[in-house]
């Protein structure tokens, strides 16, 4: 992928994930990740989602990866 395209992909991911923590997620019962982490069960579910995201991102070339650690930091969840 040309560097310009990689930059566009990274920018799109940054925009998408900037809102992700405050977007209702059906798999979380319609709660946002920020709301879900208030309970043990919700925190565990969000952690599983983040681990899945990390796994998917790790398969991409480094220049195309989103740092899921940013989401963990925004939610104050350990990595």
mmCIF file of the N, C-alpha and C atoms, coordinates in Angstrom:
data_MODEL
# 
_entry.id   MODEL 
# 
loop_
_atom_site.group_PDB 
_atom_site.id 
_atom_site.type_symbol 
_atom_site.label_atom_id 
_atom_site.label_alt_id 
_atom_site.label_comp_id 
_atom_site.label_asym_id 
_atom_site.label_entity_id 
_atom_site.label_seq_id 
_atom_site.pdbx_PDB_ins_code 
_atom_site.Cartn_x 
_atom_site.Cartn_y 
_atom_site.Cartn_z 
_atom_site.occupancy 
_atom_site.B_iso_or_equiv 
_atom_site.pdbx_formal_charge 
_atom_site.auth_seq_id 
_atom_site.auth_comp_id 
_atom_site.auth_asym_id 
_atom_site.auth_atom_id 
_atom_site.pdbx_PDB_model_num 
ATOM 1   N N  . UNK A 1 1  ? 0.849   -1.164 0.000  1.00 0.00 ? 1  UNK A N  1 
ATOM 2   C CA . UNK A 1 1  ? 0.000   0.000  0.000  1.00 0.00 ? 1  UNK A CA 1 
ATOM 3   C C  . UNK A 1 1  ? 0.904   1.240  0.000  1.00 0.00 ? 1  UNK A C  1 
ATOM 4   N N  . UNK A 1 2  ? 0.610   2.195  -0.857 1.00 0.00 ? 2  UNK A N  1 
ATOM 5   C CA . UNK A 1 2  ? 1.425   3.415  -0.893 1.00 0.00 ? 2  UNK A CA 1 
ATOM 6   C C  . UNK A 1 2  ? 1.352   4.163  0.441  1.00 0.00 ? 2  UNK A C  1 
ATOM 7   N N  . UNK A 1 3  ? 2.406   4.875  0.808  1.00 0.00 ? 3  UNK A N  1 
ATOM 8   C CA . UNK A 1 3  ? 2.423   5.601  2.083  1.00 0.00 ? 3  UNK A CA 1 
ATOM 9   C C  . UNK A 1 3  ? 1.239   6.554  2.255  1.00 0.00 ? 3  UNK A C  1 
ATOM 10  N N  . UNK A 1 4  ? 0.796   7.170  1.169  1.00 0.00 ? 4  UNK A N  1 
ATOM 11  C CA . UNK A 1 4  ? -0.331  8.103  1.256  1.00 0.00 ? 4  UNK A CA 1 
ATOM 12  C C  . UNK A 1 4  ? -1.609  7.361  1.660  1.00 0.00 ? 4  UNK A C  1 
ATOM 13  N N  . UNK A 1 5  ? -1.795  6.168  1.116  1.00 0.00 ? 5  UNK A N  1 
ATOM 14  C CA . UNK A 1 5  ? -2.969  5.359  1.453  1.00 0.00 ? 5  UNK A CA 1 
ATOM 15  C C  . UNK A 1 5  ? -2.889  4.879  2.902  1.00 0.00 ? 5  UNK A C  1 
ATOM 16  N N  . UNK A 1 6  ? -1.699  4.490  3.339  1.00 0.00 ? 6  UNK A N  1 
ATOM 17  C CA . UNK A 1 6  ? -1.521  4.059  4.723  1.00 0.00 ? 6  UNK A CA 1 
ATOM 18  C C  . UNK A 1 6  ? -1.859  5.195  5.684  1.00 0.00 ? 6  UNK A C  1 
ATOM 19  N N  . UNK A 1 7  ? -1.450  6.406  5.329  1.00 0.00 ? 7  UNK A N  1 
ATOM 20  C CA . UNK A 1 7  ? -1.747  7.572  6.172  1.00 0.00 ? 7  UNK A CA 1 
ATOM 21  C C  . UNK A 1 7  ? -3.250  7.800  6.254  1.00 0.00 ? 7  UNK A C  1 
ATOM 22  N N  . UNK A 1 8  ? -3.957  7.604  5.154  1.00 0.00 ? 8  UNK A N  1 
ATOM 23  C CA . UNK A 1 8  ? -5.406  7.759  5.156  1.00 0.00 ? 8  UNK A CA 1 
ATOM 24  C C  . UNK A 1 8  ? -6.079  6.700  6.031  1.00 0.00 ? 8  UNK A C  1 
ATOM 25  N N  . UNK A 1 9  ? -5.598  5.481  5.941  1.00 0.00 ? 9  UNK A N  1 
ATOM 26  C CA . UNK A 1 9  ? -6.150  4.392  6.755  1.00 0.00 ? 9  UNK A CA 1 
ATOM 27  C C  . UNK A 1 9  ? -5.933  4.694  8.235  1.00 0.00 ? 9  UNK A C  1 
ATOM 28  N N  . UNK A 1 10 ? -4.720  5.095  8.590  1.00 0.00 ? 10 UNK A N  1 
ATOM 29  C CA . UNK A 1 10 ? -4.433  5.413  9.996  1.00 0.00 ? 10 UNK A CA 1 
ATOM 30  C C  . UNK A 1 10 ? -5.302  6.569  10.487 1.00 0.00 ? 10 UNK A C  1 
ATOM 31  N N  . UNK A 1 11 ? -5.463  7.591  9.663  1.00 0.00 ? 11 UNK A N  1 
ATOM 32  C CA . UNK A 1 11 ? -6.282  8.747  10.050 1.00 0.00 ? 11 UNK A CA 1 
ATOM 33  C C  . UNK A 1 11 ? -7.745  8.337  10.244 1.00 0.00 ? 11 UNK A C  1 
ATOM 34  N N  . UNK A 1 12 ? -8.248  7.477  9.378  1.00 0.00 ? 12 UNK A N  1 
ATOM 35  C CA . UNK A 1 12 ? -9.635  7.006  9.503  1.00 0.00 ? 12 UNK A CA 1 
ATOM 36  C C  . UNK A 1 12 ? -9.805  6.205  10.787 1.00 0.00 ? 12 UNK A C  1 
ATOM 37  N N  . UNK A 1 13 ? -8.830  5.363  11.114 1.00 0.00 ? 13 UNK A N  1 
ATOM 38  C CA . UNK A 1 13 ? -8.893  4.580  12.352 1.00 0.00 ? 13 UNK A CA 1 
ATOM 39  C C  . UNK A 1 13 ? -8.859  5.501  13.563 1.00 0.00 ? 13 UNK A C  1 
ATOM 40  N N  . UNK A 1 14 ? -8.006  6.505  13.535 1.00 0.00 ? 14 UNK A N  1 
ATOM 41  C CA . UNK A 1 14 ? -7.913  7.452  14.654 1.00 0.00 ? 14 UNK A CA 1 
ATOM 42  C C  . UNK A 1 14 ? -9.262  8.137  14.887 1.00 0.00 ? 14 UNK A C  1 
ATOM 43  N N  . UNK A 1 15 ? -9.909  8.565  13.802 1.00 0.00 ? 15 UNK A N  1 
ATOM 44  C CA . UNK A 1 15 ? -11.215 9.224  13.923 1.00 0.00 ? 15 UNK A CA 1 
ATOM 45  C C  . UNK A 1 15 ? -12.262 8.253  14.468 1.00 0.00 ? 15 UNK A C  1 
ATOM 46  N N  . UNK A 1 16 ? -12.282 7.051  13.922 1.00 0.00 ? 16 UNK A N  1 
ATOM 47  C CA . UNK A 1 16 ? -13.265 6.049  14.344 1.00 0.00 ? 16 UNK A CA 1 
ATOM 48  C C  . UNK A 1 16 ? -13.088 5.709  15.821 1.00 0.00 ? 16 UNK A C  1 
ATOM 49  N N  . UNK A 1 17 ? -11.881 5.376  16.215 1.00 0.00 ? 17 UNK A N  1 
ATOM 50  C CA . UNK A 1 17 ? -11.648 4.937  17.580 1.00 0.00 ? 17 UNK A CA 1 
ATOM 51  C C  . UNK A 1 17 ? -11.710 6.080  18.587 1.00 0.00 ? 17 UNK A C  1 
ATOM 52  N N  . UNK A 1 18 ? -11.581 7.322  18.154 1.00 0.00 ? 18 UNK A N  1 
ATOM 53  C CA . UNK A 1 18 ? -11.723 8.464  19.065 1.00 0.00 ? 18 UNK A CA 1 
ATOM 54  C C  . UNK A 1 18 ? -13.119 8.486  19.666 1.00 0.00 ? 18 UNK A C  1 
ATOM 55  N N  . UNK A 1 19 ? -14.112 8.041  18.910 1.00 0.00 ? 19 UNK A N  1 
ATOM 56  C CA . UNK A 1 19 ? -15.502 8.023  19.367 1.00 0.00 ? 19 UNK A CA 1 
ATOM 57  C C  . UNK A 1 19 ? -15.932 6.676  19.935 1.00 0.00 ? 19 UNK A C  1 
ATOM 58  N N  . UNK A 1 20 ? -15.139 5.651  19.713 1.00 0.00 ? 20 UNK A N  1 
ATOM 59  C CA . UNK A 1 20 ? -15.538 4.288  20.067 1.00 0.00 ? 20 UNK A CA 1 
ATOM 60  C C  . UNK A 1 20 ? -15.881 4.136  21.540 1.00 0.00 ? 20 UNK A C  1 
ATOM 61  N N  . UNK A 1 21 ? -15.122 4.752  22.426 1.00 0.00 ? 21 UNK A N  1 
ATOM 62  C CA . UNK A 1 21 ? -15.347 4.567  23.867 1.00 0.00 ? 21 UNK A CA 1 
ATOM 63  C C  . UNK A 1 21 ? -16.689 5.131  24.318 1.00 0.00 ? 21 UNK A C  1 
ATOM 64  N N  . UNK A 1 22 ? -17.279 6.026  23.527 1.00 0.00 ? 22 UNK A N  1 
ATOM 65  C CA . UNK A 1 22 ? -18.564 6.641  23.887 1.00 0.00 ? 22 UNK A CA 1 
ATOM 66  C C  . UNK A 1 22 ? -19.690 6.280  22.919 1.00 0.00 ? 22 UNK A C  1 
ATOM 67  N N  . UNK A 1 23 ? -19.504 5.223  22.165 1.00 0.00 ? 23 UNK A N  1 
ATOM 68  C CA . UNK A 1 23 ? -20.499 4.779  21.190 1.00 0.00 ? 23 UNK A CA 1 
ATOM 69  C C  . UNK A 1 23 ? -21.183 3.520  21.718 1.00 0.00 ? 23 UNK A C  1 
ATOM 70  N N  . UNK A 1 24 ? -22.525 3.475  21.735 1.00 0.00 ? 24 UNK A N  1 
ATOM 71  C CA . UNK A 1 24 ? -23.219 2.260  22.207 1.00 0.00 ? 24 UNK A CA 1 
ATOM 72  C C  . UNK A 1 24 ? -22.854 1.040  21.357 1.00 0.00 ? 24 UNK A C  1 
ATOM 73  N N  . UNK A 1 25 ? -22.505 -0.035 22.029 1.00 0.00 ? 25 UNK A N  1 
ATOM 74  C CA . UNK A 1 25 ? -22.082 -1.270 21.364 1.00 0.00 ? 25 UNK A CA 1 
ATOM 75  C C  . UNK A 1 25 ? -23.127 -2.353 21.654 1.00 0.00 ? 25 UNK A C  1 
ATOM 76  N N  . UNK A 1 26 ? -23.756 -2.925 20.627 1.00 0.00 ? 26 UNK A N  1 
ATOM 77  C CA . UNK A 1 26 ? -24.755 -3.975 20.861 1.00 0.00 ? 26 UNK A CA 1 
ATOM 78  C C  . UNK A 1 26 ? -24.230 -5.134 21.713 1.00 0.00 ? 26 UNK A C  1 
ATOM 79  N N  . UNK A 1 27 ? -22.989 -5.543 21.498 1.00 0.00 ? 27 UNK A N  1 
ATOM 80  C CA . UNK A 1 27 ? -22.421 -6.661 22.261 1.00 0.00 ? 27 UNK A CA 1 
ATOM 81  C C  . UNK A 1 27 ? -22.267 -6.331 23.747 1.00 0.00 ? 27 UNK A C  1 
ATOM 82  N N  . UNK A 1 28 ? -22.366 -5.044 24.079 1.00 0.00 ? 28 UNK A N  1 
ATOM 83  C CA . UNK A 1 28 ? -22.297 -4.617 25.479 1.00 0.00 ? 28 UNK A CA 1 
ATOM 84  C C  . UNK A 1 28 ? -23.685 -4.268 26.007 1.00 0.00 ? 28 UNK A C  1 
ATOM 85  N N  . UNK A 1 29 ? -24.701 -4.806 25.353 1.00 0.00 ? 29 UNK A N  1 
ATOM 86  C CA . UNK A 1 29 ? -26.074 -4.549 25.777 1.00 0.00 ? 29 UNK A CA 1 
ATOM 87  C C  . UNK A 1 29 ? -26.513 -3.122 25.496 1.00 0.00 ? 29 UNK A C  1 
ATOM 88  N N  . UNK A 1 30 ? -25.895 -2.510 24.496 1.00 0.00 ? 30 UNK A N  1 
ATOM 89  C CA . UNK A 1 30 ? -26.243 -1.139 24.136 1.00 0.00 ? 30 UNK A CA 1 
ATOM 90  C C  . UNK A 1 30 ? -25.508 -0.091 24.951 1.00 0.00 ? 30 UNK A C  1 
ATOM 91  N N  . UNK A 1 31 ? -24.655 -0.525 25.871 1.00 0.00 ? 31 UNK A N  1 
ATOM 92  C CA . UNK A 1 31 ? -23.848 0.418  26.640 1.00 0.00 ? 31 UNK A CA 1 
ATOM 93  C C  . UNK A 1 31 ? -22.635 0.851  25.830 1.00 0.00 ? 31 UNK A C  1 
ATOM 94  N N  . UNK A 1 32 ? -22.101 1.989  26.188 1.00 0.00 ? 32 UNK A N  1 
ATOM 95  C CA . UNK A 1 32 ? -20.825 2.401  25.613 1.00 0.00 ? 32 UNK A CA 1 
ATOM 96  C C  . UNK A 1 32 ? -19.729 1.662  26.385 1.00 0.00 ? 32 UNK A C  1 
ATOM 97  N N  . UNK A 1 33 ? -18.539 1.517  25.805 1.00 0.00 ? 33 UNK A N  1 
ATOM 98  C CA . UNK A 1 33 ? -17.458 0.919  26.581 1.00 0.00 ? 33 UNK A CA 1 
ATOM 99  C C  . UNK A 1 33 ? -17.200 1.669  27.891 1.00 0.00 ? 33 UNK A C  1 
ATOM 100 N N  . UNK A 1 34 ? -17.286 3.001  27.855 1.00 0.00 ? 34 UNK A N  1 
ATOM 101 C CA . UNK A 1 34 ? -17.063 3.793  29.065 1.00 0.00 ? 34 UNK A CA 1 
ATOM 102 C C  . UNK A 1 34 ? -18.105 3.459  30.149 1.00 0.00 ? 34 UNK A C  1 
ATOM 103 N N  . UNK A 1 35 ? -19.348 3.236  29.737 1.00 0.00 ? 35 UNK A N  1 
ATOM 104 C CA . UNK A 1 35 ? -20.395 2.850  30.681 1.00 0.00 ? 35 UNK A CA 1 
ATOM 105 C C  . UNK A 1 35 ? -20.201 1.408  31.160 1.00 0.00 ? 35 UNK A C  1 
ATOM 106 N N  . UNK A 1 36 ? -19.849 0.537  30.230 1.00 0.00 ? 36 UNK A N  1 
ATOM 107 C CA . UNK A 1 36 ? -19.741 -0.887 30.541 1.00 0.00 ? 36 UNK A CA 1 
ATOM 108 C C  . UNK A 1 36 ? -18.659 -1.183 31.567 1.00 0.00 ? 36 UNK A C  1 
ATOM 109 N N  . UNK A 1 37 ? -17.571 -0.429 31.553 1.00 0.00 ? 37 UNK A N  1 
ATOM 110 C CA . UNK A 1 37 ? -16.460 -0.744 32.469 1.00 0.00 ? 37 UNK A CA 1 
ATOM 111 C C  . UNK A 1 37 ? -16.787 -0.440 33.924 1.00 0.00 ? 37 UNK A C  1 
ATOM 112 N N  . UNK A 1 38 ? -17.947 0.125  34.177 1.00 0.00 ? 38 UNK A N  1 
ATOM 113 C CA . UNK A 1 38 ? -18.339 0.421  35.561 1.00 0.00 ? 38 UNK A CA 1 
ATOM 114 C C  . UNK A 1 38 ? -18.697 -0.840 36.346 1.00 0.00 ? 38 UNK A C  1 
ATOM 115 N N  . UNK A 1 39 ? -18.923 -1.944 35.631 1.00 0.00 ? 39 UNK A N  1 
ATOM 116 C CA . UNK A 1 39 ? -19.196 -3.215 36.310 1.00 0.00 ? 39 UNK A CA 1 
ATOM 117 C C  . UNK A 1 39 ? -18.084 -4.209 35.972 1.00 0.00 ? 39 UNK A C  1 
ATOM 118 N N  . UNK A 1 40 ? -17.899 -5.178 36.832 1.00 0.00 ? 40 UNK A N  1 
ATOM 119 C CA . UNK A 1 40 ? -16.862 -6.198 36.599 1.00 0.00 ? 40 UNK A CA 1 
ATOM 120 C C  . UNK A 1 40 ? -17.123 -6.942 35.290 1.00 0.00 ? 40 UNK A C  1 
ATOM 121 N N  . UNK A 1 41 ? -18.364 -7.330 35.101 1.00 0.00 ? 41 UNK A N  1 
ATOM 122 C CA . UNK A 1 41 ? -18.720 -8.086 33.889 1.00 0.00 ? 41 UNK A CA 1 
ATOM 123 C C  . UNK A 1 41 ? -18.501 -7.239 32.632 1.00 0.00 ? 41 UNK A C  1 
ATOM 124 N N  . UNK A 1 42 ? -18.902 -5.986 32.684 1.00 0.00 ? 42 UNK A N  1 
ATOM 125 C CA . UNK A 1 42 ? -18.708 -5.093 31.550 1.00 0.00 ? 42 UNK A CA 1 
ATOM 126 C C  . UNK A 1 42 ? -17.240 -4.835 31.270 1.00 0.00 ? 42 UNK A C  1 
ATOM 127 N N  . UNK A 1 43 ? -16.459 -4.664 32.342 1.00 0.00 ? 43 UNK A N  1 
ATOM 128 C CA . UNK A 1 43 ? -15.018 -4.447 32.191 1.00 0.00 ? 43 UNK A CA 1 
ATOM 129 C C  . UNK A 1 43 ? -14.379 -5.647 31.505 1.00 0.00 ? 43 UNK A C  1 
ATOM 130 N N  . UNK A 1 44 ? -14.799 -6.845 31.911 1.00 0.00 ? 44 UNK A N  1 
ATOM 131 C CA . UNK A 1 44 ? -14.265 -8.066 31.288 1.00 0.00 ? 44 UNK A CA 1 
ATOM 132 C C  . UNK A 1 44 ? -14.640 -8.123 29.810 1.00 0.00 ? 44 UNK A C  1 
ATOM 133 N N  . UNK A 1 45 ? -15.878 -7.757 29.478 1.00 0.00 ? 45 UNK A N  1 
ATOM 134 C CA . UNK A 1 45 ? -16.326 -7.787 28.077 1.00 0.00 ? 45 UNK A CA 1 
ATOM 135 C C  . UNK A 1 45 ? -15.549 -6.778 27.234 1.00 0.00 ? 45 UNK A C  1 
ATOM 136 N N  . UNK A 1 46 ? -15.331 -5.596 27.779 1.00 0.00 ? 46 UNK A N  1 
ATOM 137 C CA . UNK A 1 46 ? -14.564 -4.581 27.045 1.00 0.00 ? 46 UNK A CA 1 
ATOM 138 C C  . UNK A 1 46 ? -13.127 -5.047 26.876 1.00 0.00 ? 46 UNK A C  1 
ATOM 139 N N  . UNK A 1 47 ? -12.559 -5.659 27.903 1.00 0.00 ? 47 UNK A N  1 
ATOM 140 C CA . UNK A 1 47 ? -11.196 -6.163 27.808 1.00 0.00 ? 47 UNK A CA 1 
ATOM 141 C C  . UNK A 1 47 ? -11.073 -7.205 26.702 1.00 0.00 ? 47 UNK A C  1 
ATOM 142 N N  . UNK A 1 48 ? -12.061 -8.094 26.591 1.00 0.00 ? 48 UNK A N  1 
ATOM 143 C CA . UNK A 1 48 ? -12.048 -9.102 25.516 1.00 0.00 ? 48 UNK A CA 1 
ATOM 144 C C  . UNK A 1 48 ? -12.094 -8.404 24.156 1.00 0.00 ? 48 UNK A C  1 
ATOM 145 N N  . UNK A 1 49 ? -12.940 -7.395 24.026 1.00 0.00 ? 49 UNK A N  1 
ATOM 146 C CA . UNK A 1 49 ? -13.023 -6.659 22.753 1.00 0.00 ? 49 UNK A CA 1 
ATOM 147 C C  . UNK A 1 49 ? -11.680 -6.015 22.411 1.00 0.00 ? 49 UNK A C  1 
ATOM 148 N N  . UNK A 1 50 ? -11.056 -5.402 23.399 1.00 0.00 ? 50 UNK A N  1 
ATOM 149 C CA . UNK A 1 50 ? -9.769  -4.750 23.155 1.00 0.00 ? 50 UNK A CA 1 
ATOM 150 C C  . UNK A 1 50 ? -8.697  -5.763 22.779 1.00 0.00 ? 50 UNK A C  1 
ATOM 151 N N  . UNK A 1 51 ? -8.719  -6.926 23.416 1.00 0.00 ? 51 UNK A N  1 
ATOM 152 C CA . UNK A 1 51 ? -7.754  -7.979 23.060 1.00 0.00 ? 51 UNK A CA 1 
ATOM 153 C C  . UNK A 1 51 ? -7.964  -8.445 21.618 1.00 0.00 ? 51 UNK A C  1 
ATOM 154 N N  . UNK A 1 52 ? -9.220  -8.552 21.207 1.00 0.00 ? 52 UNK A N  1 
ATOM 155 C CA . UNK A 1 52 ? -9.508  -8.933 19.820 1.00 0.00 ? 52 UNK A CA 1 
ATOM 156 C C  . UNK A 1 52 ? -8.993  -7.864 18.858 1.00 0.00 ? 52 UNK A C  1 
ATOM 157 N N  . UNK A 1 53 ? -9.221  -6.600 19.200 1.00 0.00 ? 53 UNK A N  1 
ATOM 158 C CA . UNK A 1 53 ? -8.726  -5.503 18.360 1.00 0.00 ? 53 UNK A CA 1 
ATOM 159 C C  . UNK A 1 53 ? -7.197  -5.547 18.276 1.00 0.00 ? 53 UNK A C  1 
ATOM 160 N N  . UNK A 1 54 ? -6.542  -5.758 19.421 1.00 0.00 ? 54 UNK A N  1 
ATOM 161 C CA . UNK A 1 54 ? -5.083  -5.823 19.447 1.00 0.00 ? 54 UNK A CA 1 
ATOM 162 C C  . UNK A 1 54 ? -4.578  -6.954 18.563 1.00 0.00 ? 54 UNK A C  1 
ATOM 163 N N  . UNK A 1 55 ? -5.252  -8.089 18.608 1.00 0.00 ? 55 UNK A N  1 
ATOM 164 C CA . UNK A 1 55 ? -4.852  -9.230 17.793 1.00 0.00 ? 55 UNK A CA 1 
ATOM 165 C C  . UNK A 1 55 ? -4.987  -8.917 16.309 1.00 0.00 ? 55 UNK A C  1 
ATOM 166 N N  . UNK A 1 56 ? -6.101  -8.298 15.944 1.00 0.00 ? 56 UNK A N  1 
ATOM 167 C CA . UNK A 1 56 ? -6.309  -7.943 14.534 1.00 0.00 ? 56 UNK A CA 1 
ATOM 168 C C  . UNK A 1 56 ? -5.294  -6.907 14.065 1.00 0.00 ? 56 UNK A C  1 
ATOM 169 N N  . UNK A 1 57 ? -5.057  -5.905 14.881 1.00 0.00 ? 57 UNK A N  1 
ATOM 170 C CA . UNK A 1 57 ? -4.101  -4.860 14.508 1.00 0.00 ? 57 UNK A CA 1 
ATOM 171 C C  . UNK A 1 57 ? -2.688  -5.421 14.389 1.00 0.00 ? 57 UNK A C  1 
ATOM 172 N N  . UNK A 1 58 ? -2.338  -6.376 15.238 1.00 0.00 ? 58 UNK A N  1 
ATOM 173 C CA . UNK A 1 58 ? -0.995  -6.955 15.222 1.00 0.00 ? 58 UNK A CA 1 
ATOM 174 C C  . UNK A 1 58 ? -0.705  -7.702 13.924 1.00 0.00 ? 58 UNK A C  1 
ATOM 175 N N  . UNK A 1 59 ? -1.742  -8.108 13.230 1.00 0.00 ? 59 UNK A N  1 
ATOM 176 C CA . UNK A 1 59 ? -1.573  -8.845 11.966 1.00 0.00 ? 59 UNK A CA 1 
ATOM 177 C C  . UNK A 1 59 ? -1.294  -7.914 10.786 1.00 0.00 ? 59 UNK A C  1 
ATOM 178 N N  . UNK A 1 60 ? -1.523  -6.630 10.992 1.00 0.00 ? 60 UNK A N  1 
ATOM 179 C CA . UNK A 1 60 ? -1.312  -5.654 9.927  1.00 0.00 ? 60 UNK A CA 1 
ATOM 180 C C  . UNK A 1 60 ? 0.130   -5.183 9.907  1.00 0.00 ? 60 UNK A C  1 
ATOM 181 N N  . UNK A 1 61 ? 0.571   -4.667 8.755  1.00 0.00 ? 61 UNK A N  1 
ATOM 182 C CA . UNK A 1 61 ? 1.897   -4.041 8.750  1.00 0.00 ? 61 UNK A CA 1 
ATOM 183 C C  . UNK A 1 61 ? 1.936   -2.916 9.784  1.00 0.00 ? 61 UNK A C  1 
ATOM 184 N N  . UNK A 1 62 ? 3.057   -2.735 10.423 1.00 0.00 ? 62 UNK A N  1 
ATOM 185 C CA . UNK A 1 62 ? 3.176   -1.748 11.497 1.00 0.00 ? 62 UNK A CA 1 
ATOM 186 C C  . UNK A 1 62 ? 2.703   -0.358 11.070 1.00 0.00 ? 62 UNK A C  1 
ATOM 187 N N  . UNK A 1 63 ? 2.944   -0.003 9.834  1.00 0.00 ? 63 UNK A N  1 
ATOM 188 C CA . UNK A 1 63 ? 2.568   1.328  9.346  1.00 0.00 ? 63 UNK A CA 1 
ATOM 189 C C  . UNK A 1 63 ? 1.057   1.526  9.233  1.00 0.00 ? 63 UNK A C  1 
ATOM 190 N N  . UNK A 1 64 ? 0.285   0.440  9.348  1.00 0.00 ? 64 UNK A N  1 
ATOM 191 C CA . UNK A 1 64 ? -1.175  0.524  9.232  1.00 0.00 ? 64 UNK A CA 1 
ATOM 192 C C  . UNK A 1 64 ? -1.881  0.278  10.557 1.00 0.00 ? 64 UNK A C  1 
ATOM 193 N N  . UNK A 1 65 ? -1.145  -0.017 11.613 1.00 0.00 ? 65 UNK A N  1 
ATOM 194 C CA . UNK A 1 65 ? -1.741  -0.405 12.888 1.00 0.00 ? 65 UNK A CA 1 
ATOM 195 C C  . UNK A 1 65 ? -2.260  0.793  13.689 1.00 0.00 ? 65 UNK A C  1 
ATOM 196 N N  . UNK A 1 66 ? -3.352  0.546  14.391 1.00 0.00 ? 66 UNK A N  1 
ATOM 197 C CA . UNK A 1 66 ? -3.856  1.496  15.371 1.00 0.00 ? 66 UNK A CA 1 
ATOM 198 C C  . UNK A 1 66 ? -3.369  1.038  16.745 1.00 0.00 ? 66 UNK A C  1 
ATOM 199 N N  . UNK A 1 67 ? -2.941  1.955  17.552 1.00 0.00 ? 67 UNK A N  1 
ATOM 200 C CA . UNK A 1 67 ? -2.469  1.632  18.896 1.00 0.00 ? 67 UNK A CA 1 
ATOM 201 C C  . UNK A 1 67 ? -3.669  1.503  19.831 1.00 0.00 ? 67 UNK A C  1 
ATOM 202 N N  . UNK A 1 68 ? -4.099  0.283  20.069 1.00 0.00 ? 68 UNK A N  1 
ATOM 203 C CA . UNK A 1 68 ? -5.257  0.009  20.921 1.00 0.00 ? 68 UNK A CA 1 
ATOM 204 C C  . UNK A 1 68 ? -4.979  0.444  22.358 1.00 0.00 ? 68 UNK A C  1 
ATOM 205 N N  . UNK A 1 69 ? -3.736  0.606  22.687 1.00 0.00 ? 69 UNK A N  1 
ATOM 206 C CA . UNK A 1 69 ? -3.364  1.115  23.997 1.00 0.00 ? 69 UNK A CA 1 
ATOM 207 C C  . UNK A 1 69 ? -3.982  2.471  24.289 1.00 0.00 ? 69 UNK A C  1 
ATOM 208 N N  . UNK A 1 70 ? -4.279  3.241  23.249 1.00 0.00 ? 70 UNK A N  1 
ATOM 209 C CA . UNK A 1 70 ? -4.939  4.536  23.416 1.00 0.00 ? 70 UNK A CA 1 
ATOM 210 C C  . UNK A 1 70 ? -6.338  4.350  24.002 1.00 0.00 ? 70 UNK A C  1 
ATOM 211 N N  . UNK A 1 71 ? -7.028  3.304  23.555 1.00 0.00 ? 71 UNK A N  1 
ATOM 212 C CA . UNK A 1 71 ? -8.362  3.022  24.081 1.00 0.00 ? 71 UNK A CA 1 
ATOM 213 C C  . UNK A 1 71 ? -8.259  2.553  25.526 1.00 0.00 ? 71 UNK A C  1 
ATOM 214 N N  . UNK A 1 72 ? -7.280  1.695  25.796 1.00 0.00 ? 72 UNK A N  1 
ATOM 215 C CA . UNK A 1 72 ? -7.077  1.222  27.165 1.00 0.00 ? 72 UNK A CA 1 
ATOM 216 C C  . UNK A 1 72 ? -6.802  2.422  28.088 1.00 0.00 ? 72 UNK A C  1 
ATOM 217 N N  . UNK A 1 73 ? -5.988  3.352  27.623 1.00 0.00 ? 73 UNK A N  1 
ATOM 218 C CA . UNK A 1 73 ? -5.656  4.533  28.436 1.00 0.00 ? 73 UNK A CA 1 
ATOM 219 C C  . UNK A 1 73 ? -6.903  5.385  28.656 1.00 0.00 ? 73 UNK A C  1 
ATOM 220 N N  . UNK A 1 74 ? -7.705  5.577  27.608 1.00 0.00 ? 74 UNK A N  1 
ATOM 221 C CA . UNK A 1 74 ? -8.917  6.395  27.727 1.00 0.00 ? 74 UNK A CA 1 
ATOM 222 C C  . UNK A 1 74 ? -9.905  5.779  28.711 1.00 0.00 ? 74 UNK A C  1 
ATOM 223 N N  . UNK A 1 75 ? -9.879  4.461  28.825 1.00 0.00 ? 75 UNK A N  1 
ATOM 224 C CA . UNK A 1 75 ? -10.800 3.755  29.724 1.00 0.00 ? 75 UNK A CA 1 
ATOM 225 C C  . UNK A 1 75 ? -10.140 3.381  31.057 1.00 0.00 ? 75 UNK A C  1 
ATOM 226 N N  . UNK A 1 76 ? -8.872  3.744  31.201 1.00 0.00 ? 76 UNK A N  1 
ATOM 227 C CA . UNK A 1 76 ? -8.107  3.410  32.405 1.00 0.00 ? 76 UNK A CA 1 
ATOM 228 C C  . UNK A 1 76 ? -8.110  1.906  32.669 1.00 0.00 ? 76 UNK A C  1 
ATOM 229 N N  . UNK A 1 77 ? -7.944  1.128  31.599 1.00 0.00 ? 77 UNK A N  1 
ATOM 230 C CA . UNK A 1 77 ? -7.857  -0.331 31.706 1.00 0.00 ? 77 UNK A CA 1 
ATOM 231 C C  . UNK A 1 77 ? -6.418  -0.754 31.492 1.00 0.00 ? 77 UNK A C  1 
ATOM 232 N N  . UNK A 1 78 ? -5.903  -1.623 32.342 1.00 0.00 ? 78 UNK A N  1 
ATOM 233 C CA . UNK A 1 78 ? -4.521  -2.080 32.158 1.00 0.00 ? 78 UNK A CA 1 
ATOM 234 C C  . UNK A 1 78 ? -4.383  -2.913 30.897 1.00 0.00 ? 78 UNK A C  1 
ATOM 235 N N  . UNK A 1 79 ? -3.186  -2.918 30.351 1.00 0.00 ? 79 UNK A N  1 
ATOM 236 C CA . UNK A 1 79 ? -2.907  -3.673 29.131 1.00 0.00 ? 79 UNK A CA 1 
ATOM 237 C C  . UNK A 1 79 ? -2.365  -4.953 29.430 1.00 0.00 ? 79 UNK A C  1 
# 
